[in-house]
Amino acid sequence: MSATSFRVDVPAGSVLFHQGDAPTSAFLLETGSIEVTTAQGANSRRLGVLGPGDLLGEMAVLDDSPRTATARALSDCVLMPIDRKQFAERLDSADPVVRALLLSQISRYRSALAQLSGQSEPLSSAVPTPRTNDALLAMDKIRLESHLREALDKGDLEVRLQPILDIERNRIAGFEALTRWTHPERGPVSPAEFIALAEETSLIVPVGDYVLDQVCGALQHLRGRVNGEPVFVALNVSGRQLDDAALLDRFLTVVHAHGLKPAQLKIEITESLVLNYEQVAGIIARCHAAGLKVALDDFGTGYSNLGHLHKLEFDTLKMDQGFVRQMHEPRCLAIVRAVVAMAHSLGCDIVAEGVETPEQLQALGALGCTYAQGYLIGKPMLLEDAIALV
């Protein structure tokens, strides 16, 4: 065999590695064909023949175990070595469920190969089994996802409404819809956990549809008006939902089915999602054409690009609560003042999140902030409590 920095040339008849060899690297077969065999007593058994585009020797590299088969070139071959680190980094950063499933499959392969070779034990003492923490985490995620699907089917997810105050008029102008889930065994599950889990799969779509239906049902009972405008409910949508071309059509169908005006529903898009400016601009334009309003959520959390913000015609900016909490610092107060002024210049309302003290509310009012949201205004509440506020 001869090698360059980027490839290995293996003449026909040569052995690339023997069963029992240490795993130095895996290979991508560029040209030629490789026969893979395993010892079966005094004989050998062909496991397969690999061709261009196939990976070779990757399983021994993944679990750092001796080779479980022998690879021999059937013709002149060119292979590209793949360093163990290239696999290890990706495996370590992979979803725990994917990692556990992969290692479990390797473990089964090793056991089957050991039986094929007539051995009572697998060929390696380092039989790959999912690492304990990874396995527990993976199984917990799978179990929790199944329970979330069941909760969705049973209608056990609960939508709470957190009030949003019109500061100047000192009246509740709307609410933000927040989803809560009480697991029958674990108790309350953090939204950060189960929403993130739903976003990893297509489950976020039916969860979003469920919440939308609950929100529209609530809006039928929220008959209050502020400055001539009906009380609104803001609903956060995820990146996965935004990728669904039928999302807006479903929203409007549900809104109209409940006899509501589109303006009563406000879609919130998290700041981290606006990096795809063309997609978001298109969604905003479609929403406005349908009468829906759109808010930019968590403004100021590190993703904003002011060079593009003027192209995205949001109706509302929601200032992240981190700014409100630090308003006692002069430099932070100056930033809040600038953000409020910028929002007004862009023709946007502005909501300050995380308002917890009368002093914060008074300062925001003095700066001209439109709305306030936080525990001082009200915690996420049941529908009947929300109705009493308006």
MIROSE-556660 format. One record per residue (C-alpha): residue number from 1; residue in three letters; z negated, y negated, x. Coordinates in pm, 1 decimal, decimal comma. Layout:
 pos code       up    north     east
 NUM  ALA        Z        Y        X
...
//
This chain:
 pos code       up    north     east
   1  MET      0,0      0,0      0,0
   2  SER     65,9   -355,0    109,4
   3  ALA    -84,7   -668,8    -33,5
   4  THR    -27,6  -1041,8    -47,5
   5  SER   -267,0  -1304,7   -182,8
   6  PHE   -137,2  -1255,4   -534,0
   7  ARG     -0,5   -902,2   -559,4
   8  VAL    -33,0   -545,2   -440,3
   9  ASP    275,0   -331,5   -365,9
  10  VAL    214,8     38,0   -432,8
  11  PRO    491,8    279,9   -324,2
  12  ALA    580,0    573,6   -548,4
  13  GLY    340,9    865,4   -497,6
  14  SER     58,0    649,3   -361,9
  15  VAL   -291,1    657,7   -510,8
  16  LEU   -422,3    319,1   -615,6
  17  PHE   -777,8    452,0   -652,9
  18  HIS   -953,8    785,6   -688,8
  19  GLN  -1202,4    902,8   -946,9
  20  GLY  -1548,5    812,9   -816,4
  21  ASP  -1432,2    511,5   -610,9
  22  ALA  -1625,2    187,6   -635,9
  23  PRO  -1464,9    -72,0   -867,6
  24  THR  -1332,4   -347,3   -641,4
  25  SER  -1103,2   -511,0   -894,6
  26  ALA   -886,3   -451,6  -1196,3
  27  PHE   -508,7   -484,1  -1193,4
  28  LEU   -229,5   -617,2  -1410,3
  29  LEU     77,0   -395,3  -1371,6
  30  GLU    379,0   -620,9  -1317,4
  31  THR    648,3   -359,3  -1247,8
  32  GLY    665,1     18,5  -1221,3
  33  SER    455,6    290,5  -1384,6
  34  ILE    111,8    434,1  -1309,6
  35  GLU    -22,1    776,4  -1412,0
  36  VAL   -393,0    796,9  -1494,2
  37  THR   -562,2   1137,8  -1464,1
  38  THR   -913,9   1276,5  -1471,5
  39  ALA  -1055,6   1588,2  -1306,7
  40  GLN  -1120,4   1877,7  -1545,6
  41  GLY  -1284,2   2146,8  -1337,0
  42  ALA  -1036,0   2247,2  -1069,7
  43  ASN   -750,7   2097,5  -1268,9
  44  SER   -653,9   1746,3  -1365,8
  45  ARG   -570,4   1607,8  -1708,2
  46  ARG   -331,4   1323,9  -1774,6
  47  LEU   -492,1   1044,3  -1975,7
  48  GLY   -181,7    832,0  -1996,1
  49  VAL    100,0    647,2  -1825,0
  50  LEU     83,0    269,2  -1792,0
  51  GLY    376,9     31,2  -1768,1
  52  PRO    447,7   -338,8  -1709,5
  53  GLY    199,2   -566,0  -1883,6
  54  ASP    -79,8   -306,2  -1896,6
  55  LEU   -427,9   -355,6  -1751,6
  56  LEU   -559,3    -95,7  -1511,3
  57  GLY   -912,6    -19,2  -1394,8
  58  GLU  -1071,9   -290,0  -1607,3
  59  MET  -1347,5    -78,8  -1763,6
  60  ALA  -1507,3     15,2  -1432,6
  61  VAL  -1503,9   -352,5  -1341,3
  62  LEU  -1656,5   -456,0  -1674,4
  63  ASP  -1958,3   -228,8  -1641,5
  64  ASP  -1965,0   -211,5  -1258,7
  65  SER  -1943,1    169,4  -1255,4
  66  PRO  -1751,1    413,6  -1032,6
  67  ARG  -1394,8    486,5  -1133,3
  68  THR  -1377,0    755,9  -1399,6
  69  ALA  -1012,4    843,1  -1335,3
  70  THR   -748,5    851,9  -1063,0
  71  ALA   -446,9    617,9  -1069,4
  72  ARG   -123,1    727,4   -898,1
  73  ALA    206,2    541,0   -881,5
  74  LEU    494,9    727,9  -1044,8
  75  SER    738,5    468,4   -908,1
  76  ASP    725,0    168,4   -678,8
  77  CYS    480,4    -71,5   -841,7
  78  VAL    377,4   -431,7   -813,7
  79  LEU     28,5   -515,6   -937,0
  80  MET   -171,1   -834,9   -963,3
  81  PRO   -540,0   -792,5   -870,9
  82  ILE   -793,5   -938,5  -1114,4
  83  ASP  -1126,4  -1023,5   -956,8
  84  ARG  -1446,8   -900,8  -1119,1
  85  LYS  -1563,4  -1260,0  -1162,5
  86  GLN  -1266,7  -1332,9  -1387,4
  87  PHE  -1393,2  -1069,2  -1629,5
  88  ALA  -1764,0  -1131,4  -1578,8
  89  GLU  -1747,2  -1503,8  -1657,4
  90  ARG  -1556,0  -1441,9  -1977,8
  91  LEU  -1777,5  -1154,7  -2082,2
  92  ASP  -2094,2  -1355,3  -2025,8
  93  SER  -1960,3  -1646,8  -2229,4
  94  ALA  -1826,0  -1427,4  -2508,9
  95  ASP  -1981,0  -1409,5  -2852,7
  96  PRO  -2277,5  -1167,4  -2833,0
  97  VAL  -2131,3   -958,4  -3114,0
  98  VAL  -1798,6   -920,7  -2934,2
  99  ARG  -1975,8   -840,9  -2607,7
 100  ALA  -2199,6   -578,8  -2765,9
 101  LEU  -1907,6   -414,2  -2945,7
 102  LEU  -1705,2   -401,7  -2624,5
 103  LEU  -1983,5   -247,1  -2420,2
 104  SER  -2055,8     -0,6  -2698,1
 105  GLN  -1692,3    111,6  -2696,7
 106  ILE  -1699,1    153,7  -2319,2
 107  SER  -2012,7    364,5  -2352,1
 108  ARG  -1840,4    591,4  -2604,2
 109  TYR  -1535,1    617,1  -2380,3
 110  ARG  -1751,1    722,2  -2086,4
 111  SER  -1927,2    988,2  -2291,7
 112  ALA  -1598,9   1124,8  -2428,3
 113  LEU  -1449,1   1132,2  -2079,7
 114  ALA  -1752,1   1315,1  -1944,8
 115  GLN  -1714,9   1583,7  -2212,0
 116  LEU  -1343,9   1609,0  -2137,9
 117  SER  -1425,7   1665,5  -1772,4
 118  GLY  -1672,0   1941,5  -1860,4
 119  GLN  -1979,7   1744,8  -1757,4
 120  SER  -2300,9   1735,5  -1953,1
 121  GLU  -2366,3   1375,8  -1851,6
 122  PRO  -2132,7   1076,8  -1823,8
 123  LEU  -1958,5   1031,7  -1490,5
 124  SER  -2166,9    731,3  -1400,9
 125  SER  -2539,5    688,3  -1388,7
 126  ALA  -2472,8    330,5  -1492,9
 127  VAL  -2348,9    421,7  -1838,3
 128  PRO  -2269,7     91,1  -2007,7
 129  THR  -2495,7     17,2  -2295,6
 130  PRO  -2524,9   -328,0  -2443,6
 131  ARG  -2795,5   -523,8  -2267,4
 132  THR  -3111,4   -521,6  -2473,3
 133  ASN  -3117,7   -892,4  -2554,8
 134  ASP  -2746,6   -900,5  -2623,5
 135  ALA  -2764,1   -594,7  -2845,0
 136  LEU  -3055,3   -733,5  -3045,3
 137  LEU  -2884,2  -1070,6  -3083,9
 138  ALA  -2553,6   -911,4  -3178,4
 139  MET  -2706,4   -681,1  -3436,0
 140  ASP  -2914,6   -964,7  -3577,9
 141  LYS  -2601,6  -1178,6  -3619,5
 142  ILE  -2414,3   -895,5  -3790,4
 143  ARG  -2710,0   -829,2  -4018,3
 144  LEU  -2758,7  -1198,9  -4097,7
 145  GLU  -2389,4  -1243,5  -4174,3
 146  SER  -2403,9   -953,1  -4420,2
 147  HIS  -2710,5  -1104,1  -4585,1
 148  LEU  -2537,1  -1443,0  -4604,6
 149  ARG  -2241,2  -1285,3  -4782,3
 150  GLU  -2481,0  -1121,6  -5024,9
 151  ALA  -2663,8  -1450,5  -5083,9
 152  LEU  -2332,5  -1619,8  -5154,1
 153  ASP  -2232,9  -1350,4  -5405,1
 154  LYS  -2569,3  -1377,7  -5581,2
 155  GLY  -2574,2  -1757,4  -5583,5
 156  ASP  -2888,1  -1768,5  -5369,9
 157  LEU  -2772,3  -2060,2  -5155,4
 158  GLU  -2936,2  -2380,3  -5270,5
 159  VAL  -2785,2  -2727,2  -5253,4
 160  ARG  -3032,1  -3010,8  -5199,9
 161  LEU  -2950,2  -3379,8  -5239,4
 162  GLN  -3082,1  -3640,1  -4994,2
 163  PRO  -3075,0  -3994,1  -5136,0
 164  ILE  -2881,6  -4280,6  -4975,7
 165  LEU  -3017,8  -4629,5  -5041,7
 166  ASP  -2811,0  -4942,9  -5099,9
 167  ILE  -3028,4  -5168,0  -4883,8
 168  GLU  -2933,1  -5505,1  -5031,9
 169  ARG  -2978,0  -5395,4  -5394,0
 170  ASN  -3266,7  -5160,6  -5319,3
 171  ARG  -3111,6  -4889,6  -5538,0
 172  ILE  -2999,6  -4533,4  -5476,4
 173  ALA  -2622,4  -4544,6  -5440,7
 174  GLY  -2556,5  -4180,3  -5367,2
 175  PHE  -2668,0  -3860,8  -5202,2
 176  GLU  -2570,6  -3627,9  -4922,4
 177  ALA  -2542,5  -3260,9  -5016,4
 178  LEU  -2732,9  -3029,2  -4782,1
 179  THR  -2725,3  -2650,9  -4808,4
 180  ARG  -3044,7  -2448,7  -4780,0
 181  TRP  -3101,0  -2073,1  -4767,9
 182  THR  -3427,0  -1885,6  -4810,6
 183  HIS  -3387,7  -1534,0  -4677,6
 184  PRO  -3584,7  -1273,2  -4877,0
 185  GLU  -3746,2  -1138,8  -4559,0
 186  ARG  -3715,5  -1411,3  -4295,5
 187  GLY  -3792,3  -1701,5  -4524,1
 188  PRO  -3608,3  -2033,2  -4473,9
 189  VAL  -3314,0  -2000,4  -4234,8
 190  SER  -3218,0  -2308,0  -4035,0
 191  PRO  -2891,2  -2462,0  -4158,4
 192  ALA  -2791,7  -2499,9  -3793,9
 193  GLU  -2808,2  -2121,1  -3766,8
 194  PHE  -2642,5  -1998,4  -4084,1
 195  ILE  -2378,2  -2273,4  -4105,8
 196  ALA  -2280,2  -2207,8  -3744,2
 197  LEU  -2264,1  -1836,4  -3824,3
 198  ALA  -2040,7  -1904,6  -4124,0
 199  GLU  -1814,9  -2126,6  -3912,0
 200  GLU  -1761,3  -1842,1  -3664,6
 201  THR  -1588,1  -1648,5  -3940,6
 202  SER  -1382,8  -1725,5  -4247,9
 203  LEU  -1709,8  -1718,7  -4444,1
 204  ILE  -1736,0  -2097,0  -4413,8
 205  VAL  -1449,7  -2132,6  -4663,3
 206  PRO  -1621,5  -1958,5  -4959,2
 207  VAL  -1952,0  -2122,4  -4861,1
 208  GLY  -1778,2  -2460,7  -4872,0
 209  ASP  -1623,4  -2381,4  -5210,7
 210  TYR  -1961,7  -2272,2  -5344,2
 211  VAL  -2128,9  -2594,1  -5228,2
 212  LEU  -1846,0  -2803,4  -5373,8
 213  ASP  -1889,2  -2640,5  -5714,1
 214  GLN  -2265,0  -2701,5  -5700,2
 215  VAL  -2212,2  -3064,7  -5598,2
 216  CYS  -1966,4  -3128,6  -5880,1
 217  GLY  -2207,1  -2970,1  -6125,1
 218  ALA  -2477,4  -3206,4  -6000,1
 219  LEU  -2249,6  -3509,4  -6030,2
 220  GLN  -2205,5  -3437,2  -6400,4
 221  HIS  -2575,8  -3516,9  -6440,3
 222  LEU  -2591,4  -3816,7  -6203,9
 223  ARG  -2481,5  -4092,3  -6437,8
 224  GLY  -2619,5  -4391,0  -6248,4
 225  ARG  -2406,0  -4679,2  -6122,1
 226  VAL  -2457,8  -4928,8  -5839,0
 227  ASN  -2254,5  -5251,9  -5831,2
 228  GLY  -2024,6  -5106,6  -6096,4
 229  GLU  -1951,0  -4795,2  -5890,6
 230  PRO  -2062,9  -4444,6  -5997,9
 231  VAL  -2322,5  -4265,5  -5790,1
 232  PHE  -2148,9  -4055,6  -5523,6
 233  VAL  -2230,7  -3736,5  -5337,7
 234  ALA  -2121,2  -3693,5  -4975,3
 235  LEU  -2015,3  -3344,9  -4870,3
 236  ASN  -1970,3  -3240,0  -4508,2
 237  VAL  -1665,0  -3030,7  -4421,9
 238  SER  -1626,2  -2820,6  -4105,7
 239  GLY  -1336,8  -2795,5  -3865,4
 240  ARG  -1245,7  -2455,7  -4002,1
 241  GLN  -1226,6  -2598,4  -4353,3
 242  LEU  -1007,8  -2884,7  -4233,6
 243  ASP   -763,4  -2631,4  -4091,8
 244  ASP   -715,7  -2493,1  -4442,9
 245  ALA   -403,9  -2660,6  -4585,3
 246  ALA   -518,1  -2582,9  -4941,0
 247  LEU   -862,5  -2742,3  -4898,7
 248  LEU   -785,1  -3076,2  -5062,8
 249  ASP   -602,0  -2917,3  -5354,2
 250  ARG   -902,1  -2693,2  -5423,4
 251  PHE  -1135,4  -2991,4  -5402,4
 252  LEU   -936,4  -3186,5  -5657,5
 253  THR   -904,2  -2886,4  -5888,9
 254  VAL  -1283,6  -2843,8  -5895,8
 255  VAL  -1344,9  -3218,8  -5933,5
 256  HIS  -1111,0  -3244,2  -6231,4
 257  ALA  -1246,7  -2923,3  -6385,9
 258  HIS  -1588,2  -3089,6  -6399,3
 259  GLY  -1446,4  -3403,5  -6557,2
 260  LEU  -1526,2  -3621,8  -6256,2
 261  LYS  -1349,3  -3908,0  -6084,2
 262  PRO  -1244,0  -3831,7  -5723,6
 263  ALA  -1424,5  -4147,3  -5604,5
 264  GLN  -1755,9  -3980,1  -5692,5
 265  LEU  -1704,8  -3734,6  -5406,4
 266  LYS  -1711,2  -3847,3  -5044,2
 267  ILE  -1592,6  -3613,5  -4770,5
 268  GLU  -1781,9  -3635,6  -4441,6
 269  ILE  -1604,2  -3543,4  -4118,0
 270  THR  -1824,0  -3497,4  -3812,3
 271  GLU  -1733,8  -3719,0  -3518,8
 272  SER  -1670,1  -3420,7  -3289,2
 273  LEU  -1374,6  -3318,7  -3511,8
 274  VAL  -1180,1  -3644,9  -3485,2
 275  LEU  -1037,9  -3556,6  -3144,4
 276  ASN   -740,1  -3419,2  -3335,5
 277  TYR   -640,3  -3766,4  -3445,7
 278  GLU   -311,9  -3677,3  -3614,2
 279  GLN   -473,0  -3404,3  -3825,6
 280  VAL   -765,2  -3624,5  -3931,6
 281  ALA   -540,0  -3923,4  -4001,8
 282  GLY   -326,6  -3704,8  -4227,1
 283  ILE   -631,3  -3574,3  -4412,6
 284  ILE   -766,8  -3926,6  -4465,3
 285  ALA   -431,7  -4043,7  -4599,7
 286  ARG   -416,0  -3752,4  -4845,3
 287  CYS   -774,7  -3814,1  -4956,5
 288  HIS   -708,1  -4182,6  -5019,0
 289  ALA   -392,3  -4100,3  -5212,8
 290  ALA   -601,8  -3871,6  -5434,1
 291  GLY   -882,7  -4125,5  -5475,1
 292  LEU  -1134,1  -3950,6  -5246,7
 293  LYS  -1336,7  -4146,2  -4992,5
 294  VAL  -1396,8  -4027,7  -4636,4
 295  ALA  -1691,5  -4087,0  -4402,3
 296  LEU  -1717,6  -4041,9  -4025,8
 297  ASP  -2045,5  -3856,6  -3969,9
 298  ASP  -2272,9  -3870,9  -3662,6
 299  PHE  -2097,7  -4177,0  -3520,5
 300  GLY  -2207,7  -4245,7  -3165,6
 301  THR  -2293,0  -3891,0  -3056,4
 302  GLY  -2055,6  -3896,7  -2761,7
 303  TYR  -1706,6  -3819,0  -2889,5
 304  SER  -1591,4  -4158,4  -3009,8
 305  ASN  -1273,7  -4299,4  -2865,5
 306  LEU  -1249,3  -4658,1  -2977,9
 307  GLY   -885,7  -4663,1  -2873,4
 308  HIS   -808,5  -4431,5  -3165,7
 309  LEU  -1082,1  -4522,1  -3411,8
 310  HIS   -886,0  -4816,3  -3552,1
 311  LYS   -608,6  -4574,2  -3652,0
 312  LEU   -844,4  -4363,3  -3865,2
 313  GLU   -911,6  -4548,1  -4189,7
 314  PHE  -1257,2  -4416,7  -4272,2
 315  ASP  -1433,6  -4574,6  -4568,7
 316  THR  -1779,9  -4522,3  -4417,2
 317  LEU  -1933,6  -4485,0  -4072,5
 318  LYS  -2258,3  -4287,3  -4055,7
 319  MET  -2454,3  -4403,5  -3753,0
 320  ASP  -2639,1  -4121,9  -3579,6
 321  GLN  -3015,8  -4118,7  -3625,3
 322  GLY  -3070,9  -4139,1  -3249,7
 323  PHE  -2986,1  -4509,7  -3260,6
 324  VAL  -3224,7  -4581,0  -3546,9
 325  ARG  -3512,8  -4407,8  -3371,3
 326  GLN  -3470,6  -4627,8  -3064,2
 327  MET  -3414,6  -4960,4  -3237,8
 328  HIS  -3745,5  -5086,0  -3095,6
 329  GLU  -3569,1  -5106,4  -2758,1
 330  PRO  -3373,6  -5433,4  -2722,8
 331  ARG  -3064,8  -5272,5  -2568,6
 332  CYS  -3044,0  -5009,8  -2841,8
 333  LEU  -3094,1  -5276,6  -3106,8
 334  ALA  -2801,0  -5465,0  -2954,5
 335  ILE  -2585,3  -5152,0  -2986,1
 336  VAL  -2684,3  -5107,1  -3351,3
 337  ARG  -2599,1  -5471,8  -3419,5
 338  ALA  -2258,3  -5424,5  -3255,5
 339  VAL  -2185,7  -5103,0  -3448,9
 340  VAL  -2273,7  -5268,4  -3780,5
 341  ALA  -2052,1  -5566,5  -3699,0
 342  MET  -1767,7  -5337,0  -3592,3
 343  ALA  -1791,4  -5134,6  -3914,6
 344  HIS  -1772,0  -5450,0  -4125,8
 345  SER  -1476,5  -5574,6  -3920,3
 346  LEU  -1296,0  -5247,3  -3989,3
 347  GLY  -1368,4  -5279,3  -4360,5
 348  CYS  -1612,5  -4986,2  -4358,0
 349  ASP  -1949,3  -4934,1  -4516,5
 350  ILE  -2213,4  -4817,3  -4273,1
 351  VAL  -2496,3  -4569,5  -4330,4
 352  ALA  -2791,6  -4558,9  -4092,6
 353  GLU  -2930,5  -4205,0  -4070,9
 354  GLY  -3285,5  -4107,8  -3981,0
 355  VAL  -3465,3  -4407,7  -4132,0
 356  GLU  -3833,8  -4321,3  -4133,2
 357  THR  -4030,0  -4649,3  -4126,7
 358  PRO  -4031,3  -4972,7  -4330,5
 359  GLU  -3978,0  -5164,2  -4005,7
 360  GLN  -3655,9  -4977,2  -3937,3
 361  LEU  -3531,9  -5039,1  -4290,4
 362  GLN  -3614,3  -5408,6  -4271,5
 363  ALA  -3436,3  -5445,0  -3936,0
 364  LEU  -3127,0  -5265,0  -4063,3
 365  GLY  -3116,2  -5488,5  -4370,6
 366  ALA  -3137,3  -5796,8  -4151,7
 367  LEU  -2843,4  -5670,2  -3946,4
 368  GLY  -2631,6  -5625,0  -4258,1
 369  CYS  -2632,8  -5245,8  -4268,0
 370  THR  -2500,1  -5124,8  -4603,9
 371  TYR  -2691,3  -4801,8  -4661,4
 372  ALA  -2997,6  -4620,2  -4529,2
 373  GLN  -3073,0  -4249,2  -4532,8
 374  GLY  -3381,0  -4069,1  -4404,4
 375  TYR  -3728,8  -3948,2  -4494,7
 376  LEU  -3843,1  -4301,3  -4582,4
 377  ILE  -3579,0  -4308,8  -4856,0
 378  GLY  -3630,2  -3948,0  -4958,0
 379  LYS  -3617,4  -3590,8  -4833,8
 380  PRO  -3353,6  -3344,0  -4953,1
 381  MET  -3451,1  -3272,0  -5312,6
 382  LEU  -3372,8  -3061,6  -5615,6
 383  LEU  -3120,8  -3185,6  -5871,4
 384  GLU  -3381,1  -3272,6  -6133,2
 385  ASP  -3564,5  -3493,2  -5882,6
 386  ALA  -3239,5  -3661,9  -5783,0
 387  ILE  -3159,1  -3738,2  -6148,3
 388  ALA  -3496,1  -3912,5  -6183,6
 389  LEU  -3404,1  -4153,9  -5901,7
 390  VAL  -3092,4  -4287,2  -6068,6
//
